[in-house]
Amino acid sequence: MRQLKYFAGTVLVLAVLGVAAGFAWSALAPRTRYVRVEADWLVADPNTQTLIAADGWFALVCGAFGLVCGLVAYRFAGERAIASVAGLAAGGIVAGLVAYQIGSSMGGEIVQAATAGQLDSQDRLGLTAFGVLMFWPVLAAGAFWALEFAITYRERRAE
């Protein structure tokens, strides 16, 4: 029962940290300008690099949060290593999704021009490479197990 509580607590803490990561991603990443053409929203500049940059910033922010979470979880895990790693994996997925939802919902600029064609444009933040959602859980669990391996290896060598 104690292991389950530790797992659930880890997931909850990481979900809350996902909110902070979403705000950080929204503040750092560039937004992409979209224009309304008839009923569809299309990228205003097809050669823009902002879509790739937004993915990169998301990976960087969530990766950094994941590394820190893995290091902190290792420090406090003690005899609850399995619950910690499972919590880091599940919580990292939840945190990445929360960060994506928070960051992409943060307001962008909306412009509506009063012309004959009525041009609407909007700045949005989103992901195009959804694989970056896995940076948080992979780096968190990876950092935990890398520390576990390094310390266990050193202890065995000392014996």
ZAZAKE-990702 format. One line per 3 residues: number of its first residue (from 1); for each residue x, z, y of N, C-alpha, C. Coordinates in Angstrom, 3 decimals, always signed. Each point is the difference from the previous one (the first is absolute). Example, Ala and Ser with C-alpha at 12.3 -4.5 7.8 and 13.67 -1.06 7.14 Angstrom:
2
1	+13.190/+7.800/-5.690/-0.890/+0.000/+1.190/+0.900/+0.000/+1.200 ~ -0.350/-0.720/+1.050/+0.820/+0.060/+1.190/-0.770/+0.730/+1.090
END
This chain:
159
1	+0.820/+0.000/-1.191/-0.820/+0.000/+1.191/+0.871/+0.000/+1.266 ~ +1.104/+0.730/-0.057/+0.914/+0.069/+1.140/+0.615/-1.379/+0.278 ~ +0.312/-0.739/-1.078/+0.560/-1.344/+0.158/-0.995/-0.925/+0.713
4	-1.268/+0.111/-0.369/-1.039/-0.824/+0.624/-0.154/+0.329/+1.475 ~ +0.077/+1.274/+0.347/-0.085/+0.399/+1.408/+1.185/-0.554/+0.796 ~ +1.177/+0.045/-0.597/+1.186/-0.521/+0.678/-0.105/-1.515/+0.187
7	-0.493/-0.691/-1.031/-0.226/-1.433/+0.085/-0.987/-0.321/+1.121 ~ -1.149/+0.667/+0.010/-1.029/-0.252/+1.005/+0.496/+0.334/+1.408 ~ +0.758/+1.083/+0.122/+0.554/+0.359/+1.303/+0.979/-1.042/+0.513
10	+0.818/-0.529/-0.897/+0.950/-1.039/+0.392/-0.733/-1.250/+0.468 ~ -1.027/-0.402/-0.743/-0.788/-1.174/+0.394/-0.645/+0.232/+1.359 ~ -0.549/+1.170/+0.226/-0.658/+0.308/+1.262/+0.982/-0.020/+1.171
13	+1.159/+0.608/-0.178/+1.011/+0.011/+1.066/+0.449/-1.416/+0.328 ~ +0.225/-0.813/-1.008/+0.426/-1.376/+0.249/-1.095/-0.829/+0.665 ~ -1.252/+0.254/-0.346/-1.107/-0.714/+0.660/-0.045/+0.331/+1.488
16	+0.231/+1.253/+0.343/+0.031/+0.399/+1.414/+1.198/-0.646/+0.700 ~ +1.130/-0.058/-0.679/+1.168/-0.669/+0.578/-0.246/-1.494/+0.183 ~ -0.876/-0.561/-0.813/-0.368/-1.402/+0.156/-0.632/-0.287/+1.354
19	-0.719/+0.971/+0.543/-0.575/-0.158/+1.344/+1.116/-0.140/+1.033 ~ +0.996/+0.862/-0.095/+1.133/-0.075/+0.931/+0.750/-1.316/-0.165 ~ +0.168/-0.440/-1.236/+0.682/-1.279/-0.236/-0.799/-1.159/+0.573
22	-1.312/+0.074/-0.088/-0.846/-1.050/+0.576/+0.149/-0.085/+1.509 ~ +0.049/+1.149/+0.652/+0.205/+0.007/+1.448/+1.392/-0.535/+0.358 ~ +1.009/+0.393/-0.786/+1.356/-0.485/+0.260/+0.075/-1.513/-0.183
25	-0.586/-0.514/-1.062/+0.001/-1.444/-0.242/-0.716/-0.739/+1.120 ~ -1.124/+0.540/+0.430/-0.750/-0.633/+1.082/+0.787/-0.030/+1.302 ~ +0.780/+1.038/+0.250/+0.785/+0.062/+1.237/+1.202/-0.939/-0.050
28	+0.585/-0.207/-1.173/+1.239/-0.769/-0.115/-0.203/-1.493/-0.258 ~ -1.005/-0.348/-0.776/-0.147/-1.379/-0.467/-0.675/-0.887/+1.052 ~ +0.450/-1.254/+0.075/-0.649/-0.935/+0.928/-1.342/-0.476/-0.560
31	-0.912/-0.285/+0.899/-1.304/-0.506/-0.397/+0.001/-1.529/+0.043 ~ -0.881/-0.582/-0.771/-0.124/-1.450/-0.060/-1.233/-0.426/+0.785 ~ +0.153/-1.019/+0.806/-1.114/-0.521/+0.808/-0.826/-0.969/-0.841
34	-1.300/+0.231/-0.032/-0.949/-0.870/-0.682/-0.963/-0.570/+1.034 ~ -0.453/-1.225/-0.231/-1.023/-0.613/+0.854/-1.185/-0.388/-0.871 ~ -1.172/+0.048/+0.621/-1.216/-0.385/-0.715/-0.205/-1.494/+0.189
37	-0.059/-0.696/-1.125/-0.298/-1.431/-0.006/-1.283/-0.150/-0.790 ~ -1.039/-0.355/+0.719/-1.351/-0.035/-0.553/-0.343/+1.384/-0.546 ~ -0.112/+0.181/-1.303/-0.367/+1.318/-0.537/+1.180/+0.722/-0.641
40	+1.176/-0.628/-0.025/+1.149/+0.569/-0.695/+1.043/+0.521/+0.976 ~ +0.709/+1.068/-0.426/+1.146/+0.507/+0.749/+1.255/-0.611/-0.612 ~ +0.782/-0.701/+0.809/+1.217/-0.651/-0.450/+1.192/+0.523/+0.795
43	+1.187/-0.040/-0.612/+1.220/+0.418/+0.682/+0.229/-0.949/+1.172 ~ +0.214/+0.568/+1.182/+0.168/-0.819/+1.202/+1.263/-0.853/-0.067 ~ +1.086/+0.555/-0.507/+1.265/-0.726/-0.122/+0.388/-0.031/-1.471
46	-0.161/-1.152/-0.666/+0.308/-0.063/-1.430/+1.471/+0.285/-0.323 ~ +0.889/-0.087/+0.970/+1.427/+0.251/-0.222/+0.413/+1.429/+0.321 ~ -0.955/+0.865/+0.244/+0.323/+1.364/+0.397/+0.677/+0.779/-1.135
49	+0.883/+0.882/+0.377/+0.693/+0.855/-0.956/-0.583/+1.415/-0.014 ~ -1.055/+0.217/+0.786/-0.562/+1.350/+0.096/-0.639/+0.451/-1.306 ~ -0.502/-0.928/-0.798/-0.583/+0.383/-1.288/+1.072/+0.581/-0.925
52	+1.153/-0.633/-0.026/+1.115/+0.481/-0.829/+0.553/+1.301/+0.570 ~ +0.096/+0.064/+1.327/+0.524/+1.212/+0.634/-0.896/+1.207/-0.279 ~ -1.305/-0.199/-0.004/-0.924/+1.106/-0.291/+0.204/+0.510/-1.420
55	+0.213/-0.912/-0.946/+0.282/+0.410/-1.379/+1.312/+0.772/-0.083 ~ +1.002/-0.483/+0.715/+1.300/+0.664/+0.004/-0.058/+1.395/+0.588 ~ -0.704/+0.147/+1.113/-0.129/+1.323/+0.610/-0.772/+0.956/-0.906
58	-1.021/-0.522/-0.682/-0.751/+0.842/-0.927/+0.914/+0.479/-1.132 ~ +0.790/-0.920/-0.547/+0.925/+0.364/-1.076/+1.009/+1.032/+0.486 ~ +0.518/-0.182/+1.197/+0.986/+0.929/+0.553/-0.595/+1.387/+0.228
61	-1.159/+0.053/+0.619/-0.636/+1.292/+0.290/-0.376/+0.715/-1.300 ~ -0.684/-0.707/-0.894/-0.433/+0.644/-1.247/+1.174/+0.316/-0.913 ~ +1.023/-0.836/+0.018/+1.200/+0.292/-0.782/+0.695/+1.262/+0.485
64	+0.106/+0.147/+1.314/+0.632/+1.204/+0.558/-0.813/+1.246/-0.340 ~ -1.319/-0.091/+0.151/-0.843/+1.138/-0.373/+0.147/+0.299/-1.489 ~ +0.062/-1.024/-0.833/+0.142/+0.194/-1.441/+1.294/+0.693/-0.367
67	+1.106/-0.434/+0.606/+1.286/+0.642/-0.280/-0.012/+1.469/+0.378 ~ -0.508/+0.293/+1.178/-0.046/+1.394/+0.452/-0.897/+0.827/-0.924 ~ -1.149/-0.551/-0.376/-0.908/+0.727/-0.891/+0.648/+0.268/-1.354
70	+0.730/-0.979/-0.524/+0.681/+0.184/-1.280/+1.051/+1.094/+0.070 ~ +0.763/+0.028/+1.086/+1.039/+1.026/+0.163/-0.610/+1.392/+0.158 ~ -1.039/+0.101/+0.801/-0.653/+1.298/+0.207/-0.671/+0.477/-1.287
73	-0.656/-0.911/-0.708/-0.667/+0.383/-1.249/+1.017/+0.496/-1.024 ~ +1.162/-0.620/-0.045/+1.030/+0.459/-0.940/+0.453/+1.413/+0.340 ~ +0.125/+0.245/+1.269/+0.459/+1.329/+0.460/-0.961/+1.102/-0.440
76	-1.303/-0.281/+0.013/-0.996/+1.036/-0.273/-0.650/-0.107/-1.382 ~ +0.404/-0.961/-0.816/-0.681/-0.237/-1.278/+0.227/+1.110/-1.015 ~ +1.225/+0.401/-0.157/+0.292/+1.031/-0.993/-0.380/-0.447/-1.396
79	-0.839/+0.779/-0.679/-0.440/-0.310/-1.362/-1.173/-0.973/-0.034 ~ -0.404/-0.491/+1.148/-1.156/-0.899/+0.069/+0.437/-1.444/+0.288 ~ +1.070/-0.447/-0.638/+0.560/-1.324/+0.279/-0.970/-1.124/-0.359
82	-0.646/+0.107/-1.147/-0.916/-1.063/-0.425/-1.195/-0.083/+0.951 ~ -0.568/+1.150/+0.348/-1.124/+0.001/+0.952/+0.446/-0.526/+1.358 ~ +1.227/+0.296/+0.386/+0.523/-0.472/+1.282/+0.132/-1.515/+0.025
85	+0.599/-0.552/-1.031/+0.190/-1.456/-0.033/-1.341/-0.715/-0.112 ~ -0.891/+0.523/-0.819/-1.332/-0.605/-0.099/-0.725/+0.085/+1.340 ~ +0.139/+1.128/+0.683/-0.601/+0.152/+1.331/+0.627/-0.931/+1.022
88	+1.319/-0.195/-0.090/+0.675/-0.931/+0.904/-0.481/-1.427/-0.237 ~ -0.171/-0.373/-1.259/-0.452/-1.356/-0.314/-1.438/-0.229/+0.458 ~ -0.892/+0.889/-0.421/-1.406/-0.164/+0.380/-0.201/+0.213/+1.502
91	+0.638/+1.034/+0.530/-0.118/+0.277/+1.432/+0.625/-1.086/+0.853 ~ +1.086/-0.603/-0.489/+0.622/-1.099/+0.734/-0.905/-1.203/+0.092 ~ -0.724/-0.283/-1.079/-0.964/-1.110/+0.040/-1.102/+0.308/+0.993
94	-0.539/+1.213/-0.064/-1.051/+0.397/+0.937/+0.524/-0.031/+1.438 ~ +1.194/+0.525/+0.215/+0.578/+0.036/+1.346/+0.226/-1.405/+0.552 ~ +0.475/-0.911/-0.842/+0.183/-1.377/+0.441/-1.313/-0.646/+0.401
97	-1.035/+0.239/-0.788/-1.321/-0.556/+0.338/-0.551/+0.617/+1.279 ~ +0.181/+1.302/+0.159/-0.447/+0.670/+1.226/+0.762/-0.538/+1.207 ~ +1.311/-0.150/-0.136/+0.812/-0.543/+1.095/-0.463/-1.402/+0.370
100	-0.290/-0.817/-1.005/-0.486/-1.355/+0.257/-1.340/+0.025/+0.733 ~ -0.912/+0.835/-0.460/-1.321/+0.074/+0.633/+0.091/+0.519/+1.434 ~ +0.767/+1.038/+0.215/+0.147/+0.567/+1.342/+0.697/-0.988/+0.924
103	+1.124/-0.534/-0.427/+0.778/-0.897/+0.842/-0.727/-1.283/+0.343 ~ -0.691/-0.575/-0.972/-0.686/-1.266/+0.264/-1.286/+0.187/+0.791 ~ -0.516/+1.212/+0.048/-1.223/+0.229/+0.770/+0.273/+0.416/+1.442
106	+1.275/+0.268/+0.310/+0.337/+0.362/+1.374/-0.267/-1.198/+0.896 ~ -0.590/+0.246/+1.137/-0.471/-1.066/+0.877/+1.065/-0.947/+0.475 ~ -0.331/-1.246/-0.032/+0.815/-1.049/+0.587/-0.731/-0.542/+1.216
109	+0.631/-0.895/+0.675/-0.580/-0.579/+1.198/-1.014/-1.074/-0.378 ~ -1.172/+0.035/+0.609/-1.017/-1.028/-0.197/-0.245/-0.678/+1.336 ~ +0.120/-1.311/+0.021/-0.174/-0.772/+1.230/-1.125/-0.988/-0.209
112	-0.892/-0.057/+0.974/-1.081/-0.964/-0.071/-0.003/-0.772/+1.311 ~ +0.262/-1.289/-0.082/+0.068/-0.839/+1.200/-1.354/-0.643/+0.261 ~ -0.424/+0.076/+1.236/-1.297/-0.569/+0.379/+0.200/-1.452/+0.419
115	+0.170/-0.855/-0.996/+0.156/-1.426/+0.263/-1.111/-0.748/-0.715 ~ +0.006/-1.291/+0.153/-1.025/-0.811/-0.655/+0.084/+0.142/-1.521 ~ +1.209/+0.107/-0.529/+0.189/+0.124/-1.446/-0.074/+1.436/-0.494
118	-0.048/+0.955/+0.897/-0.047/+1.431/-0.325/+1.075/+0.360/-1.029 ~ +1.253/+0.098/+0.439/+1.142/+0.300/-0.860/+0.105/+1.506/-0.192 ~ -0.008/+0.422/-1.245/+0.199/+1.408/-0.346/+1.361/+0.127/-0.667
121	+0.739/+1.035/+0.357/+1.254/+0.281/-0.698/+0.089/+1.489/-0.261 ~ +0.805/+0.339/-0.992/+0.088/+1.389/-0.426/+1.385/+0.252/-0.577 ~ +0.572/+1.160/+0.313/+1.266/+0.412/-0.593/-0.307/+0.943/-1.153
124	+0.558/-0.308/-1.170/-0.250/+0.809/-1.198/+1.309/+0.374/-0.672 ~ -0.063/+1.106/-0.718/+1.126/+0.451/-0.816/-0.488/+0.066/-1.436 ~ +0.735/-0.622/-0.889/-0.386/+0.016/-1.402/+1.187/-0.324/-0.882
127	-0.274/-0.035/-1.287/+1.028/-0.332/-0.979/-0.306/-1.351/-0.623 ~ +1.040/-0.744/-0.292/-0.151/-1.235/-0.764/+0.647/+0.144/-1.371 ~ +0.982/+0.862/-0.134/+0.673/+0.269/-1.273/-0.422/+1.404/-0.451
130	-1.048/+0.067/-0.790/-0.547/+1.302/-0.377/+0.882/+0.767/-0.971 ~ +1.053/-0.603/-0.494/+0.956/+0.711/-0.836/+0.725/+1.105/+0.744 ~ +0.046/-0.078/+1.337/+0.673/+1.052/+0.769/-0.758/+1.327/-0.084
133	-1.228/-0.026/-0.479/-0.746/+1.246/-0.208/+0.681/+0.883/-1.057 ~ +0.845/-0.592/-0.818/+0.662/+0.755/-1.069/+1.329/+0.618/+0.428 ~ +0.451/-0.250/+1.230/+1.281/+0.564/+0.435/-0.024/+1.519/-0.006
136	-1.062/+0.589/+0.491/-0.083/+1.459/+0.077/+0.106/+0.640/-1.383 ~ -0.888/-0.345/-0.956/+0.086/+0.697/-1.293/+1.282/-0.295/-0.769 ~ +0.489/-1.227/+0.069/+1.207/-0.341/-0.756/+1.221/+0.728/+0.561
139	+0.148/+0.002/+1.313/+1.158/+0.680/+0.591/-0.103/+1.519/-0.119 ~ -1.208/+0.541/+0.084/-0.161/+1.453/-0.149/+0.371/+0.440/-1.415 ~ -0.595/-0.647/-0.989/+0.310/+0.363/-1.391/+1.443/-0.348/-0.341
142	+0.495/-1.112/+0.518/+1.382/-0.395/-0.258/+1.004/+0.974/+0.577 ~ -0.245/+0.471/+1.208/+0.904/+0.982/+0.613/-0.006/+1.302/-0.796 ~ -1.187/+0.410/-0.445/-0.115/+1.219/-0.802/+0.837/-0.122/-1.274
145	-0.182/-1.099/-0.731/+0.693/-0.140/-1.271/+1.487/-0.287/+0.182 ~ +0.375/-0.646/+1.088/+1.432/-0.207/+0.261/+0.691/+1.340/+0.228 ~ -0.645/+0.889/+0.757/+0.568/+1.334/+0.193/+0.045/+0.776/-1.314
148	-1.070/-0.095/-0.757/-0.047/+0.692/-1.291/+1.124/-0.481/-0.906 ~ +0.208/-1.296/-0.049/+1.065/-0.550/-0.839/+1.365/+0.454/+0.493 ~ +0.237/-0.104/+1.295/+1.321/+0.351/+0.544/+0.326/+1.468/-0.241
151	-0.942/+0.866/+0.226/+0.259/+1.433/-0.160/+0.124/+0.365/-1.476 ~ -0.871/-0.554/-0.835/+0.089/+0.273/-1.435/+1.298/-0.551/-0.572 ~ +0.412/-1.161/+0.443/+1.250/-0.599/-0.468/+1.183/+0.883/+0.385
154	+0.005/+0.499/+1.218/+1.092/+0.860/+0.464/+0.026/+1.309/-0.813 ~ -1.158/+0.563/-0.296/-0.067/+1.221/-0.772/+0.508/-0.214/-1.421 ~ -0.324/-1.119/-0.594/+0.447/-0.285/-1.357/+1.504/-0.239/-0.036
157	+0.520/-0.633/+1.025/+1.441/-0.245/+0.056/+0.771/+1.308/+0.160 ~ -0.623/+0.961/+0.662/+0.661/+1.290/+0.233/+0.059/+0.846/-1.267 ~ -0.905/-0.250/-0.939/-0.047/+0.804/-1.228/+1.113/-0.305/-0.932
END
